[in-house]
Every structure is written in structure tokens, then in C-alpha cells.
Amino acid sequence: MITIYNASNSIEAHLIKNLLEQQEIPAYVFGDFLQGGVGEIQAIGLVTVNVSDADFVKAKEIIDAWDAATVIENIDENYVLSPIYPRG
């Protein structure tokens, strides 16, 4: 078992875990419950995503592609984010 990703928080870790599992790579999150102890323990590097040594290369490629993805910043003015909370 090897750490493939150091997440900022539990949500990010589970997002990466699910991304890997969609590609049939078993992944495990460690340390997500340690965030409750912040103040008593260090707040950085608590939550990690781990895969088997055999899956490391493929998992790294998937995570690197995800990290390189760009965010769409120019949304059409007429696009409604939510019927409850319209834009403007």
C-alpha cells in the first residue's frame, strides 16, 4: 500500500478515491477522522488516499490528468445555476 495523494480534507480525499474506483482501481482513505483533532495535532497531511503498489502508476496518471483539468470560468450569461437562486 502506497500513498498516492495528500488531500486537503476528507471531501477531496473521497473525491479522488471515487475517481480511482471508477477506473477500477481500489483506493483507501486514511486519516479522514483525524481532522476532528485539529488543534491537538498538526492540521496538514492528515488525510491521504492510498492504492496498492501495483496500481500506483495507473492511479498517478489518472490523478495527474484530474489535477491538470481546467475550470470553466466563462459561463453563459443566460445559464441558470439553480431555479431557486437565479443568476443576478
PLY file of the C-alpha trace (Angstrom):
ply
format ascii 1.0
element vertex 88
property float x
property float y
property float z
element edge 87
property int vertex1
property int vertex2
end_header
0.00 0.00 0.00
1.38 3.39 -1.00
0.14 6.95 -0.52
-0.85 8.38 -3.89
-2.46 11.66 -2.80
-2.31 14.00 0.19
-5.72 15.64 0.37
-6.62 19.00 1.86
-9.66 17.49 3.53
-11.86 14.43 3.73
-14.14 15.53 0.90
-11.25 15.93 -1.52
-9.85 12.55 -0.48
-13.13 10.77 -1.12
-13.49 12.55 -4.46
-10.08 11.18 -5.52
-10.95 7.74 -4.12
-14.16 7.65 -6.15
-12.34 8.87 -9.26
-9.89 5.97 -8.97
-12.60 3.42 -8.22
-14.48 4.50 -11.36
-11.39 3.30 -13.23
-11.45 0.02 -11.27
-8.51 0.93 -9.03
-9.22 0.07 -5.39
-8.35 3.07 -3.23
-8.44 3.70 0.50
-8.72 6.91 2.51
-6.72 7.12 5.71
-6.85 9.84 8.35
-10.18 11.40 7.49
-11.39 11.12 11.07
-8.22 12.78 12.39
-9.46 16.18 11.23
-11.64 16.28 14.33
-8.48 16.53 16.41
-7.17 19.70 14.77
-5.83 21.94 17.48
-4.37 18.96 19.26
-2.48 17.58 16.26
-1.00 19.07 13.08
-3.58 20.20 10.55
-1.65 19.35 7.38
-1.16 15.98 5.75
-3.74 14.14 7.80
-5.89 12.75 5.00
-4.31 10.52 2.37
-5.51 8.34 -0.47
-3.66 5.05 -0.83
-3.51 2.38 -3.52
-1.67 -0.90 -3.94
1.88 -0.73 -5.25
0.74 -2.48 -8.44
-1.85 0.25 -9.17
0.43 3.21 -8.41
1.44 4.15 -11.98
-2.09 3.99 -13.42
-3.54 5.84 -10.41
-0.88 8.56 -10.70
-1.76 9.10 -14.37
-5.46 9.46 -13.51
-4.80 11.90 -10.66
-2.37 13.95 -12.76
-4.98 14.25 -15.53
-7.58 15.33 -12.96
-5.20 17.92 -11.48
-4.46 19.30 -14.96
-8.14 19.77 -15.83
-9.15 23.40 -16.19
-12.12 25.05 -14.58
-14.64 26.68 -16.89
-14.76 30.31 -15.81
-16.84 31.82 -18.60
-20.39 30.65 -18.06
-23.07 31.83 -20.48
-24.94 34.82 -19.01
-28.28 33.11 -19.58
-27.27 29.91 -17.80
-29.36 29.43 -14.66
-27.33 27.87 -11.86
-30.46 26.96 -9.95
-34.15 27.73 -10.34
-34.16 28.74 -6.67
-31.11 31.02 -6.89
-31.07 32.55 -10.38
-28.05 34.49 -11.54
-28.13 38.25 -10.94
0 1
1 2
2 3
3 4
4 5
5 6
6 7
7 8
8 9
9 10
10 11
11 12
12 13
13 14
14 15
15 16
16 17
17 18
18 19
19 20
20 21
21 22
22 23
23 24
24 25
25 26
26 27
27 28
28 29
29 30
30 31
31 32
32 33
33 34
34 35
35 36
36 37
37 38
38 39
39 40
40 41
41 42
42 43
43 44
44 45
45 46
46 47
47 48
48 49
49 50
50 51
51 52
52 53
53 54
54 55
55 56
56 57
57 58
58 59
59 60
60 61
61 62
62 63
63 64
64 65
65 66
66 67
67 68
68 69
69 70
70 71
71 72
72 73
73 74
74 75
75 76
76 77
77 78
78 79
79 80
80 81
81 82
82 83
83 84
84 85
85 86
86 87
